[in-house]
Amino acid sequence: MEYSIRSACEADLDALEQMESVCFSVPWKRSTLEWFLPDDRHEFLLAVQGEAILGYINLLHVMDEGYIGNVAVHPDYRRNGIGAALVKAMLQRCEELELLFATLEVRGSNEPAINLYASHGFETVGRRKGYYDRPKEDAILMTYYWKELD
């Protein structure tokens, strides 16, 4: 499957809102997506095929810390390596930013995502009880480290 990865922009917000409603039981609002658009603290990468957005990943970085917000691949395009490509691209961007670590939460029942993150070097470091709604579920906290913590 042919696609490319690029940064998100304001013109992508309508499509991103639609993707949120298809991928998540509690979708982010447009204002949240807009807040994540690339600037000096945010990275927002898209996998695109022509004008179609196949998936995305976003990140907030503060000093040398990275926090991945959402990773989403449209259900019609899953199991094509798009999620892996997005994670790899964001980890490369994090390395360019010289981050100490990048962390994320994932539903405890989302084995495909947990396996994807683990295959890219993320380690399970904790659990957030009752973090998710619809359905209520714990989050697994996973972190990728570039440097040893003191």
C-alpha positions in Angstrom: 0.0 0.0 0.0 1.4 3.4 -1.1 1.1 6.3 1.3 3.3 9.1 2.7 3.8 10.7 6.1 3.5 14.5 6.6 2.7 17.0 9.2 -1.0 17.9 9.9 -2.3 21.4 9.2 -5.5 23.3 9.8 -7.0 22.1 6.5 -7.0 18.5 7.8 -9.2 19.2 10.9 -12.5 18.1 9.3 -11.1 14.8 8.2 -9.4 14.3 11.6 -12.7 14.9 13.4 -14.3 12.2 11.3 -11.4 9.8 12.0 -11.8 10.5 15.7 -15.4 9.5 15.6 -14.7 6.3 13.7 -11.7 5.2 15.9 -12.6 6.2 19.4 -15.6 5.7 21.8 -14.8 9.1 23.3 -13.6 11.2 20.3 -11.6 14.4 20.8 -13.3 17.6 19.9 -12.1 19.8 17.1 -10.6 22.3 19.6 -8.4 19.5 21.0 -7.2 18.4 17.6 -6.5 22.0 16.7 -4.4 22.4 19.9 -2.2 19.5 18.8 -1.4 21.1 15.4 2.4 21.5 14.9 4.0 24.3 16.7 7.0 24.7 19.1 5.5 22.1 21.6 3.5 19.8 19.3 4.1 17.3 16.6 1.2 15.9 14.5 2.0 13.4 11.8 -0.4 12.0 9.2 -0.3 8.9 7.0 -1.9 10.1 3.7 -2.8 8.5 0.4 -3.6 11.4 -2.0 -6.1 13.5 -0.1 -7.2 10.7 2.2 -6.0 10.5 5.8 -5.3 6.9 6.7 -4.0 7.5 10.2 -2.3 9.9 12.6 -0.1 10.3 15.7 0.4 13.4 17.8 2.8 14.4 20.5 3.2 17.1 23.1 6.8 17.8 24.2 7.8 19.8 27.2 11.5 20.3 27.8 13.0 16.8 27.2 9.7 14.9 27.8 7.3 13.6 25.2 3.7 12.7 25.6 2.0 10.9 22.7 -1.7 11.8 22.7 -3.4 9.5 20.1 -2.4 7.0 17.6 -5.2 6.2 15.1 -5.5 4.2 11.9 -8.8 4.2 10.0 -10.4 0.7 10.4 -10.4 0.3 6.6 -6.6 0.6 6.5 -5.5 -1.3 9.6 -3.0 -4.2 9.4 -1.1 -2.5 6.6 1.8 -1.3 8.6 0.5 2.3 8.9 0.5 2.4 12.7 4.0 1.0 12.8 5.2 3.6 10.2 3.6 6.5 12.2 5.2 5.3 15.5 8.6 4.9 13.8 8.3 8.4 12.3 7.3 10.0 15.6 10.1 8.2 17.5 12.5 9.6 14.9 11.1 13.1 15.4 11.4 12.7 19.2 15.1 11.7 18.7 15.6 14.9 16.6 14.1 16.9 19.5 16.6 15.1 21.9 13.8 13.9 24.2 14.7 11.8 27.2 11.5 9.7 26.8 8.1 9.4 25.1 5.2 8.0 27.0 1.6 7.0 26.1 -1.5 5.3 27.5 -3.2 2.4 25.8 -6.4 0.5 26.7 -5.5 -2.6 28.6 -7.6 -4.7 26.2 -6.0 -3.3 23.1 -3.5 -6.1 22.6 -2.6 -5.2 18.9 -1.6 -1.6 20.0 0.3 -2.9 23.1 2.2 -5.3 20.8 2.9 -2.6 18.3 4.4 -0.3 20.9 6.4 -3.0 22.5 7.8 -4.0 19.1 9.1 -0.4 18.8 10.8 -0.5 22.2 8.2 0.9 24.5 8.2 -0.7 28.0 5.2 -1.1 30.3 5.8 1.1 33.3 2.5 1.4 35.0 -1.3 1.2 35.0 -3.9 4.0 35.4 -7.0 2.6 37.1 -10.3 3.4 35.4 -8.6 5.9 32.9 -10.9 5.2 29.9 -14.6 5.5 29.6 -17.1 3.7 27.3 -16.3 1.2 28.5 -14.6 1.9 31.8 -11.1 0.4 31.6 -7.6 0.7 32.9 -4.8 2.2 30.8 -1.4 0.6 30.4 1.3 3.3 30.6 4.1 2.6 28.2 7.4 4.5 27.8 10.2 4.6 25.3 13.6 5.8 26.7 16.4 7.3 24.8 18.6 7.9 27.8 19.0 6.4 31.3 17.2 8.2 34.0 19.2 9.2 37.0 
